[in-house]
Structures are given as structure tokens and as C-alpha cells.
Amino acid sequence: MKTNNKKIIFIILISFSCLSLFGTWYLLSRPPTDAITISAVGGYGVDGQRPIATYDNAVTVHVVGEVVNPGVHRLPAGSRIFQAIEMAGGFTPEADESSVNLAARIRDEQQIVVAGLSGTTAENPDVPRIVNINTADKNELLTLPGVGSIMADSIIAYRNRTGGFISTDELMNIPRFGTTMYESIQDRITID
């Protein structure tokens, strides 16, 4: 009987060892999912200076406004806005760093606009600042056409009551905020 127990224990140990070796080999032979490669063929940025990094599961964003190197940048999926701004060389001295939510995750094809302290962007001073209705304080909301003190308070109250806006057109759920007002500001607001 002791011989049978020893054989069973020996077979279990050998099986466990084989499974462990196979599992280790399998995990080590798989390529990493967030691998970075540098393209050698045509792999230079718009300015012809820096190589373009490509990632598995990458997103492409357009960073504009008060950044050192505005342009199109590729980052790993799941990156945050502060990382896109770092890829663009960081803020200029004229940047209003509070004009973007640095902690927000980026999404593919997103344009990130960094406003200047005057509320406009360097590329086009006639383009007004985009207001994030999920993070804007009362003063920022007052920069939107047709939004007065009472409406700004109503927007903030609705946001606090619902936990934030899922889409910009939710503004029309606020009493006295109609389609006309929404259409006049829809290009100046975001939820990101």
C-alpha cells in the first residue's frame, strides 16, 4: 500500500512540474500587449525630426492650443490627457492649465484644446475656449453666450444632483434651457 501512495504522489508531482513548465513557457513566449515600436520606414513626425512611436492598442489625438509642439500624437490606449500634453512638449507660459482635465482618459480621434490665459488658443485667437460642463465653475459657465448667473447655478445644481453629464444635450433637461440656447453653445461645450 505504501508503494502505491508513493507512486501516486510521484505522478502528481511530475504532473504539477510539467504544468508549471508549460505555463511558464506559454507566458514568456507571448508578445507584450503594450509593446512600443519605432517605425524606421517613413517614421518621422510632421516636423521631420522625431520618430513616430506606434503602440498596440494605440489612440491618436490632436493636441492644439497653448502647447509647445501642437500636432497629432499617438499614445497607448488608456493614456490620460496629461500624457498627451507631455508628448506635445508641455504647456507654454501662456497656457491656462485649468482649461483641460489632466486626469481624464483620452480617446481615439479626440482633439485636446489647451486655452490661453485670455480664454483663446494660440492658433486662432478668435476661437473661444471650450467649457467642460462637468468641471466648470460658475465663472467659466458665464463665458458661454446666453448663460447668466441663474442658469449657471442651475447647470451646477443639475450636475451635482445627477452625478455629472453623460452627454452635452442633457443640458436641455434643465428647466428654461431650450433647444435654441443649446444650439448656440453646443460647439463651445464638452463633457470630457
N, C-alpha and C positions, 0 to 999 in steps of 0.2 A: 504494500500500500504506500509506503514511503517513497518508493521508486516512482510510482505514478504521480504523486504530488510534485516531486522534483521535476519530472518531465513536463507537467502542466505549467509549473512556474517558469521553467526554461523556455517553453514555447511562447508564453505570454511576454516574457522579457525580450525575446528575439522579435516578436511581432511589434511590440512597442518601439523598439530601437529602429526597426525598418520604417515604421510610420513616421517617426521623428526625423529620420534622414530624408525621406521623401518630402515631407513638409518643408524642411529647411531648404532643400534643393528647389522646390517649386517657388517658394517665396523669394529666393535670391535670384532666380532666373527671369522673373517678371520685370519689365522695364518700369521705372518710376512713373507715376501718373502726372506729376507736375514737372516733368523734365524740361529744362530750358536748352534750346539750341540756338546757335548763332548762324544765320544764313550767310554763306560765302558767295553765292551767285546772286548778284543784284541786291545784296543785303545791306544796303546803306539807307539811312534815313533821308527824309526830304531834303535836308541840308547837305547831303553827300558826305557827312562827317562821321556819323556814328553808325555802328551796325544795328540792324533791326533784330530784336530778340523775338523768338517765336516760342509759344508755350502750347503744350497740350491743354485743351480746355481754356483757351485764351479768350479775352474780350478786347475789343478795340474801342477806345474812347477818343473824343476830340476835346482837348483842353484849350480853352481860349480865355482871353482877357488878360488880367494882370499877373501873368506868369512869365518866367524868364524865357522859356522856349515853347511858345504855343504851338500846337500841332496835334497830329494823330499819334497815339501811343498804344502799344499792346501790353497788357498785363495779364497775370494769371486770373482765371475766374475766381471770384470771391474776394478780390482785392478791394480796398477802400479808397475813397476819394483822396485822402492824404497821400496815398502811394502814387496815384496818378499825377498829383501836383508835384511830388518829388521827381517823377520821371520827366516832368516838364521844366525841371530846373528850379522849382520852388517859386515862392511869391516874389513879386517885385516890391520895392519900397512903397509904391502907391497902392498896393493891394489892400482891399478890405477883407481880411482873413475870416471875418464872421459872415461873409456873403455866401459861403458854402458850408455844408455839414461835412466836416472832415472825416467823421466816423461812418458815414453812410457807405454801403457797398455799391460798387459801380456795376453797371450792366452794359452788355454789348450795344454798341452804336450810340451810347449816351454822349451828350455834349455837356461838358462841365464849364460853366461860365464863372470866372472869378472877377467880380466887380472891383472897380477902383473906389477909393475913399469918397469920390464925388458921386458914386452911385452909377457910373457908366463904365464901359470897358475901354481898354486902350485901343483896340482895333477900330471901334466906332463909337465915339463919344455921344452920338445921338441915340444909341441903343440903351434903353433903360435897364436897370438891374432887374433880374428875375427874383421874385419873392417866394420863398418856401413857406406855404401856408401852414405847414406842420410845425415850423420852428420860429416863425416870425413873431416879433413882439409888436406891440401896438404901433410904435413909431414906423416900423417897416411896413405894416399894413396900410398906414396912412399915405404912403407914397403911391399907392395904386389909385388910378383915376376912379372917382365916384365913391371911394371908401372914406367915410368920415369917422369920427370918434365913436359914434354909437354902433355903426356897422363893424368897425374893428373889434369892439368889445364883444359883439355878437359872434364874430368869427372865432375869437379866442374861447368864448364860452362853449360854443358848439364843439370845437376841437377838444376841449378839456372833458366835456360830457361824453363824447363818443370814443375817446382814446386816439384821436387823430383822423385825418382824411385818408381814405383809400384811393380816391380819385379827385381831381380838381372840380369836376362837375357836382360833387357833393355840396359845394357852396350853395347851390340852388335849393338845398333843403332848409336853408336859413330863412326865416320869415323876412320879407321885403328885399330879398336878394334874388332878382329875377333873371330871366334869360338875357335881357339886354345888358345888364350890368356884367353878367358872366362873360358874354361875348366881347365886351370892351376890355376885359383884363385877362382873358384866357391865355394870351401869348406872353403874359408877364408873370405867371404864377407856375409853381411846380409843387410836387409833394415829395420830391427826392432831396 
